[in-house]
Amino acid sequence: MDFKKLAAEILENVGGKENVVQVGHCATRLRFVLKDDSLTSLDAVKKIKGVLGAVNNGGQFQIVIGGDVPFVHQEVVEIVGTNANMGSVDADPAETASDNRKGIVNKVLDMISGSMFPIVPAIAGGGMIKAVLALLSAFNIIAKSSQTYQFLNFMGDAPFYFLPVLLGFSAAKKFKVNEFVGASLGAMLISPTFINMVNAARESSEGLKLLGLPVQMVSYSSSVIPIMLTIWLLSYVEPFVRKIMPKQIRMIFAPMVEFLIVAPIMFWLLGPIGNWLGMGLGKIMSFLNNVAPWIVPTLVGAFTPLMVMTGMHYGLIPLGTAQLAATGIDTIAGPGMLVSNIAQGGANLAASLKFKDGEKRALASSVGIEAICGITEPALYGISLPYRKPLYAAIIGGAVGGFFLGIMKVGRFAQVPPSIFALPSYIPADGSLNVLYMAAAASAISFVVAFVAEMILGVDEK
């Protein structure tokens, strides 16, 4: 593929390089922030060879490329200029105007996704280490008492334990405040000194106070909501402090003032609020799991493709992470997304048998395999959405697989991207394999149901 030619064609149909404020990319999509959306041609972009789909949503013009997106992004940046590279410049008036056009839901989802997405590789890597380690331990390949096990265990735990630090950095970047101040605030939440103070206060039953006001005795390791709320507050405090402070002393004294304002509020108010929200979520999920455990995984299994279209799936990740931190198991995000991705793969592989056009057959089979491996955007935008019936089949397969997971009360025990490779994350700490077998069975069910549904529904090549 000629990536330079593809980049030039894309820029031509998004209003030219002069219309680009910023450009970045995720695993499969180019993400543009544009000055004037009226200069774009969504239909023309979709027809470009090498483009699997496009959507203008939440203040971003997103173009689905697939696995080659980093190469296309590099060519776009070379044409537009490095200053347009996403995250490398300060807020632009055009970008601010674009942000102002977003609804409140889109703004919240954009902030969550923008904060969570950069740290996914870290927590995914750690989660995979934990998943593989559980598999090795279950088959007695590595003894839990060995030092090798202990090393691998803390290596896998580290990204998850230090999640407040990682999120503090990435959220600060998204909120356009100093990333290292954000990371430092996250580090304060899991400081060994603070943890020791909490433990000592619990033993003595005396409580903790900061400047005479009580501080909740809470453990913030692996937490999500407290640091997100804290960085949100920092996004108001930092601009104000830096505006009123003389620039001669700003570099040294501005961070100090920001810490002295934000950190106490974090310990007094925002941290406990985030903890209460997490506990509330845990209680809600416990209630649903006791009353109707099939509801959440069935809905997530069915509607994950639609949530991916709007970016709403990123809203599930913090919920699953918070539940995993609070209870040791995630039944919100991981299980439903797993069977949804597998179903998407099954539907697209079935579609590849139904297409008469050789190029479409090849595309459907390749993106179907990618979906099973956890990358669904190429399948969604390349086949499922344009031809609709594979999407319906994927929804049916995901719903059936999710329902099975729900009635069997299956959850994952490590934060791993939902794909066939995530199955070892369904092995609990005791090494039993029952949950793994159920997760594998649900994956097989979702694949078969989606495959059969698509074979019955067929595909309209027009």
HELIX and SHEET records of a PDB file:
HELIX    1   1 PHE A    3  ASN A   13  1                                  11    
HELIX    2   2 LYS A   17  ASN A   19  5                                   3    
HELIX    3   3 ASP A   37  LEU A   39  5                                   3    
HELIX    4   4 LEU A   42  LYS A   46  1                                   5    
HELIX    5   5 VAL A   69  VAL A   80  1                                  12    
HELIX    6   6 THR A   82  ALA A   84  5                                   3    
HELIX    7   7 PRO A   93  ASN A  100  1                                   8    
HELIX    8   8 ILE A  104  MET A  116  1                                  13    
HELIX    9   9 PHE A  117  ILE A  119  5                                   3    
HELIX   10  10 VAL A  120  ALA A  138  1                                  19    
HELIX   11  11 GLN A  147  TYR A  161  1                                  15    
HELIX   12  12 LEU A  163  LYS A  174  1                                  12    
HELIX   13  13 GLU A  179  LEU A  189  1                                  11    
HELIX   14  14 PRO A  192  SER A  204  1                                  13    
HELIX   15  15 ILE A  225  ILE A  244  1                                  20    
HELIX   16  16 LYS A  247  ILE A  265  1                                  19    
HELIX   17  17 MET A  266  LEU A  270  3                                   5    
HELIX   18  18 GLY A  271  VAL A  291  1                                  21    
HELIX   19  19 ILE A  295  THR A  310  1                                  16    
HELIX   20  20 HIS A  313  THR A  327  1                                  15    
HELIX   21  21 GLY A  334  LYS A  354  1                                  21    
HELIX   22  22 GLY A  358  ILE A  372  1                                  15    
HELIX   23  23 GLU A  377  ALA A  379  1                                   3    
HELIX   24  24 LEU A  380  SER A  384  3                                   5    
HELIX   25  25 LEU A  385  TYR A  387  1                                   3    
HELIX   26  26 LYS A  389  ILE A  407  1                                  19    
HELIX   27  27 ILE A  420  TYR A  426  5                                   7    
HELIX   28  28 ASN A  434  LEU A  457  1                                  24    
SHEET    1   A 4 VAL A  20  HIS A  25  0                                        
SHEET    2   A 4 ARG A  29  LEU A  34 -1                                        
SHEET    3   A 4 GLN A  60  VAL A  64 -1                                        
SHEET    4   A 4 GLY A  53  ASN A  57 -1                                        
SHEET    1   B 2 LEU A 208  LEU A 210  0                                        
SHEET    2   B 2 LEU A 213  VAL A 215 -1                                        
END                                                                             
